């Protein structure tokens, strides 16, 4: 055999070895790794399933110490079903089954009288022990089949973040419909293999995946940024606040302003993803923190002040003459009480939340520059958070060129922003001037043993660090010298808190204009102010019995702040 023949023989031998290796891997995957799943499907094909057998990745919360807890996983068990065409004596079979199952007699007998129906569910989600005795009865027309279902151990905890799954149109498969279940369907979903897959095609696909590292179709589990204890506490405070003020809607976000990691996120009303069939209003499945936009009111004023300081339109020592009202394009703009303050400092604009003040400095910045800054904060664009159906802000008034639209936007009216977008924009003040990407997934663990940490974009700086420091000092004074007068619990002796309230009129979309007695309340703060670990954003829609956000949200913010400082053992800064 010459050298060319030997080379050719070696090449063929290598190909045979590679092919055998890929084939062996495929056989292992089919028979060993996925064998139980395929066996269960084979057993299931002879009956109509109550919910098909499926496989799906898990979602985990992660505690501050790194411990994981299941947020969404698979439940496995059995379903007991009836084939009415094979039932010989319905009354006797009901009596026998009633020893082990809680059944409604009339419902059972009605199902048994369906002559053309071959599948009626009697009980589901049963364990092996419960079904063993039933199997021993050997009742004609009564069968037991394995089943899987999606389980959410925390019930309604972080339900809007997790989402739900549902059957697809063919009723032969499931996929994510809301929340992370939907966003990460390509990771959580598992593609079932068919017994008639072309072996040669499968061989080539396996070769392509193993050699080129193609991640398409790689299943995995999600590790979220949601810290379960913090999430529970946020939900507790929101529920307590809702019970007091009976608002139409309430929500909150706890975010790391430096990284965009969302530590906790919740809104009420909420739902239990384990009990979707009992929902009376499916609109509750939508996540208002992501999908709804609102005119946020005076929490926009610190961004206006930052814009004015950064452009040098004013300095912290500047003053203006506050007349209490001003008229632009025929529209009257007033302070919350309509009163004039005379010669007024920049600090008092924030401390007293003066509409005329922020309108004055916004116009001094100039329409084009003001709009450019607000857009640079990410207002009006999607944050690209890893949750579905995100709404972009409605900020067309920034582009009209009319003074009145710039003036009203300066105090948070006339433009509408989602809560998560607002939290991101305000994070610019807490992280040195950068625009982060909010996200709720930290890591993906793939089924092949590899993992990927989620890295997100960060833009900026869009503000000078000096500007951020100046606005932070002003917001600390707002807390210490103003808000704490009526709510002393918000003053922490050893921690600096930067915060601002917001009260916005709610638009009347039916009649035009604004409701005279309906308000959206908002509150944000970050701490420790000069090296923030957290930013907390709270809002509620149409609370009853109070006009101003300082009345309804200061105490909830204080409670959440106290919890975070203690739970995370945050070092004092003063």
N, C-alpha and C positions, 0 to 999 in steps of 0.2 A: 504494500500500500504506500503510494507516494505521499509527499507532504500535503498536497492539495486535498487528496482524499481523506487524510487524517484530520485536517482542519474542518472539512465539511462534516465528517462524522461527529467531531466534537461539538460543532454548532448544533447539529440535529439532536445530539444527546442532551445538550443544555436546554434546548427548547422543550424536549420531552420532560425533563426534570421540572422546569418552570410550570409547564402545563399540569403535571401531576400535582405539584404543590398547590396551585390555584384550585384545582378540582378537589383536592383533599380539604382545603379550607372551606370550599363551598359545601361539601358534604358535612363537615363538622358543624358549620353554621346551621344547616338545614335540619340535621338529625339530632344534634346535641343541644346547641344554644337555643334554637327555636322549636325544637321537637315538641315540647309540651304544648306550646301555643298552637302549632299546626294540628296536633292530635285533638285538642279541644275543639278546634274549628271543624275538623272532620266529624266529630261526634255531633256537633251542633247543626250540621247541614241537613239532618233528617227531621228537624222541627223548625217551626217559625220562631225566631228568637224574640224575647221581650226587649232585649237590648243586646246587640251583637257582641260577641267576644272581640276584644280589641286590646292592643298594647299601646301604651303612651308614656312618655317621659314624665318625671315628677318635677314639681316646683317646690323650692325650699325657702323659708325665712332663715336669716342668719343672725344670731345674737351677737352682742358686742364682744363676747369672748370667743367668737368663732364657731360656737355650737350651732348645728343646723336642726331645724324642725320642719316637718312636712307641712306644706301649705296646700298642695294639690297632689294627690297620688291615686293609685288604682285600688279599688275594693274588689275582692274576689269572693264568690260564693255560689249559691245555687238558686234556681227558680223552680217552683213547683207549678206544673201546668196541667190542664185538662184537655183531652181530645173528646168532645161530646159525642162523637159518632161511635166511640168504643165503651162509653159508660153504660153498664148494665142495670144498676140500681142506684140512682142518684141519692136517695135518702140514706141508704146504708153507707154509701161512700162518704157522704157528708158527716155522718155520725163518727165514722172511723177516723177521718182526717181531723175532726174537731178536737180529738185528744191531744194533737200536737200543733195545730194551727188555729189562730183566731180568724174565723170565717163568718161572713154574714149568710145565714141560711137561705134567705130569699134570693140573694144575689147568686149563690152557688147553684141553686136549683134552676134559676133562669138561664145561667150559662149552660147547664147540662141539657137544656131543651133546644139548643141551636143545632139543628140537624146537618147543616152544611158547613158548620164551623169546625175546624180541626185543632184549633189552638186558642185556649183561654187561660190567662195567667191567674193563678190562685194566690201565690205568695212569692216574694222575691227577696233577694239579699239575705238568704239563709246560710248558716254555716253547716259544715259537714255533720256535726252532731245532731242538729235539728232535722236534717233530712234522712238520717240513717234509719230512724224508726218508721218514717213514712215509706221508705223504700221496702222495708220488711213487710208492709201490708200487702204488697203486690196487687194493688187495686186496678181493675181494668180501666183504661183510659186516663190514668193518672201517671204522669211522668216527671222526671227530675232532670234538669239540665244545668251545666255550669254556666256562669255568667260573670262578666266584669262590669264595673261602673266607675265613674269618676267620683272620688271622695275628697271633700274639703274639710279636714279635721277641725279647722277653726270656725266652721260655719260661716257667719257673715263677716268675719274678720278679714279686712283688706279685700273684700269681695270685688270692688270696682277695679282694683289692681289685677287680681287674678283672672277675673272673667269667668266664662263658662264654655263648655263644649256642647255640641248638638249634632243630631243626625243630619247628614246631607240629603239632598233631594231624593236620591235613590233609596234611602233608608238602609243602605248596606255598609255605611262607614260613618265615622264621626270626625269632626274637626272643630277647632277653636272658633268661637263666635264673638267673644268680647275679651277685653283685657289681654294679659300676657298669653293666654291660651290661643288667642288669634294672632297676635304679633309674631309669636315664635312657633307657629304651626309647623314650619319646616324643620324645627328642632324637636319639638315634643311629639309630633305625629310619627307613626310607624307605618311604613308601607308593607302591607301583607303580601307575602310571596305566593304565587300560584303554583299548583302542582303541574301545570302545563307550560311553565316558562321554558323557552327555548334554551337548552343546556349550553349550546355553543355561544349564544348571545350573552348568557349569564357569565360564562367563562371569560369572554372578552371584557365585559363590564367590570368583573372582579379584578382582572389584570390592569385595566385602566385606573381603577381606584387605588390599587395597592402601589402601582408604580408612580403615578403622577400626583397622588395625594388629593384627588378630587373630593371636596367636602360635600358635594351635592347629595342630599338624602341622608347625611349622617345624623342619626338621632342622638338625643342627649337629654340631660336634666338642667334645669335653671336654678341658679343660686341668686336670690334677690338681694337688694340693698335694704329691704324692709327689716327693721329690728323689731321682733315680735312684742317685747315688753313695751317699747315706745309706742308701737302701733296700738296696742290695747289701751294705753293711757290716753292717747289722743282721742280714740273713739269714745272712751269714758267721758272725757271732758266735753266733747261735742254733744253727746247725748244729754248730759246734765244741762248744758246751755240751751239746747233745743227745748227741753222740758220747761225751762223758765220763760223763754221768750217766744216760743211757738212760731218760729220762723218757717217760711215755706221750704227753706233749704239752708243747710249749714255745711261748711267744709273747712279742712285745714291741711297744711303741708308743713312738714319739718324736713329741711334740706340742708346738706352741707354746702355752703355757698362757694367753697373753693373747688369742689370736685363735681358738683351737680348730683351727687348721690342723694336720692330721696329716702330718708330714714323712716318716715311715716307719711301716709296719705289716706285721707278718708273724707267721705261726704255722706250726709244723711238727707233723705231716707236711703236705706240700703236694702239688700236682699240676701237671702241664704242660698248659695249656689247648689246646696244639696236638695233644695225644695223648690225648684223652678216651677214645677207643675202647679204650685199653689199661688203663684203670682197673679194679682188682679190687674196690675198696671205694668206692662213690659217696659215702659219708658224709664223705670227705675234701673234698668240694666245699663243705661248709658252713664258714662262717667262725667259729671258736670265740671270737674276740675280740669278736664282735658277738652271736652266737647262743647262747653258753653262759654259765651263771652258776656262780660258785664262792664258797665261804666263803674270804675272802681273808686272814684272820689279822691279824697285828700291824701291818700297814701302815694299819689302821683307827685305831690308837691316836693318831696325831697329830690326826685329826679329833675324837676324843673330848677330847683335851687342849684343842683350839681351842674346843670347845663349853663346857668348864668355865671357861676363861679369859674367854670372851666374855660368859658369864652372870654372871661375878663369883663363881661358886661357889668358885673358888680363885684364887690369884695365883701368880706364878712363885716367890715366896718361901714359899708354903704347904708344910706337911709333913703326913704322916699316919703312923700306926703300922702297919707291914707285918708281918702275922702269918704270911705264907707261904700260908695257905689261908683260905677263908671258905665258909660254907654258906648257900645261899639256896634256899628252897622244896625242901629236901631234896637239893639238888645241890651237890656240892663243887667249888669253884673254887680253882685253885692256880696259883702261879707255875710257870714252865716246869721249875724244879728242886724245887719244893715247899718251898723254904727261906724263912724269915722274914728280913727286913732291918731290923726295928726302925723307929726314926724315920727316915723317908725323904723326900727332896725330890721336887718335881715333875719336875725334870730327870732324876733317876734312874729315874722311871717309864718314860721314853722310852729312856734310855741302857741300862737293864737289861731293858727290855721286860717290865714287871711286870704280869701279869694282875690281881692283887689291887689294884694301884694304880689302874689305869684303871676297874676295877669300882667302887672306892670313890668316885672323883670323879664317875663317871657317876650313881651313886645320889644323890650330893650335889646334882647339877644338878636331879634330879627326873625322873620317868618322862615326863611330858608334854613338858616343855621339851627333854629329850634327844631324844625322838622327833621333835619339831618341827624341831630343828636338823639332824638327820640327813636328814630329808626335804628340807629347804631346800638341802642339798648336791646334790640330784638323785638320791640313792640311792632305788631302788625305782621310778623312772620311766625311760622311754626317753629317750635323749639326743637322739633325732631326727637321728642321723648319717645321711648320705646313702648308706647301704648297707642292703640288704634283710634282713628276718627278724630284726630286733633284738629281743632278749629283755629284758623288764622285770625288775628285781631282785625277789628274794623277800625281803620285809622285814616279813612279818606279825608276827614276834616283837616288833617295835617297838610294836605296837598292843595287845598282850595285857594290859598293865598289870601284869605280873608282874616283880618285881625281878630274878629270875634271867635273864630274856630281855634286859633292858636291860644287865645286867652282862656277859653273853656277847657281845652285839652291840658293846659297848665295845672288845673286843679281837678283833673280826672273826670270831666264830663264831655260828652260829644265823641269820645273814642271808647271802644269796648275791647276788652282783653280777657283772655282765659285766666283762671287762677294760676295755672302752672306757668303761663307766660309772664304774669305779673311777679310771681315769686322769682323767676329767673332774672327779670329786669332789676328788681330790687337787690338781688345778690351782687350786682355790680358795685353797690355801695359797701358791701361787706367783704369783698375779696380783692380789693385793690384796683378795681376798674375793669374786670374781665367778664365776658359773656360766656357762661358755661352751658353745657347741654344737660338738662335734667334727664335722669335715667333711673330705672328700678331693677335692672338686672346687672349683677356684678360679674358673674362668671357662668360659663357653660361647660358642663362636664359631659363629654361625648361617650357613647357606648363603647367606642374602641379604645378607651383608656386615656385619650388625650383630653385636654381642656383648653379653654380660651378665656382670658380675662377681658372684660369689655372696656375698651378705651374709647373715650368720647372727645369730641372737638372742643376747643376753647379758643375764643377770639379776643383780640385786644392787645393792650388795654385801650378802652374807649374813653376813659377818663384818666387824668393825671392823678398820681397817688396823693398829691397835696390836696386836690379837690375832694377826694374820697375822705381823707382825714378831717378836712374842715366840716363836711356835711355830717360825718359821724359825731364830731364834737357837738354840733348843733342838735342832733337827735338825742344825744345823752342829756343835754340840758332840757330838751322837751320832756323827757321822762322825769328827771330829778326836780325840776322847778315848776312843772305844769301838771302832768298827769298824776304824779305822786301826791299832789295836794288833795285830790278827791279819792285816790286809790293808793294808800301808802304801801300796800303789799307789793307794788311793782318796783319799789325802791329796795335794792339789795345793797347792804352796807359794804360788802366786799367784792361786788361785781358791777361793772358798768354795763348798762343796758341802753341800746339805741333803738328807738321805736317811734311809731307815728300811727295815729288813727285815721280812718277815712269814712266819711258819710256821703253817699251819693243818692240823688233822686233817681227813682226807677222810671224808665220810659214807659209811657202809655202808648203801646203800638196800635191800639184800637182807635183811640180818639186823637192821637198826636200829642206832642208835648210830654210833660211829666206828671205823674201822680202827685198831688199836693201832700199826701200823708203816707207815702210808701218809700222806704229807703233801703239801700244796700249798705250794710256795715262791714268795714274791713279793718284789719289791724295787722301790722307787721313789726317785727323787731329782730335784732341779731345781738349775739352776746358770746363771750365777753366782747364789748364793742370794738376794741382795738386789735383783737386777734380772735375773730368769731369762730366758734365751733359749729353753731347752728343758726339758721334763719327760720323763724316761725311765721307763717302767713295764715290768717284766719279770715273768714268772711261768713256772712249770713244774709239771706234775702228776705226782706220784709219781716223783721222781728216786730212783735206786737207790744205796744206799751212803752216804747222808748224811741227817741228821735236820733240820738247820737251814738256812734260806735263806742265812744269812751264809756258809756253806760253799760253796754252789753258784752263787750269783748275784752275789756282791760283785765278783769279778774280771771277769765279763762286763760288769757295769755300769761298772766302771772303764775298761775298754777302749772302750766306746761313748762315755763321757764324754770321754776323751782325744781320740778321733777327732773328735767334734763341736767341741770347743774349738779344735782345730788347723784342721780343714777350713773352719770358718766364721770363723776368725781372730777369735775372741771376745776382747774386751779384758779384761785381768786386773782383779780387783776387790779385791785385797789384796796 
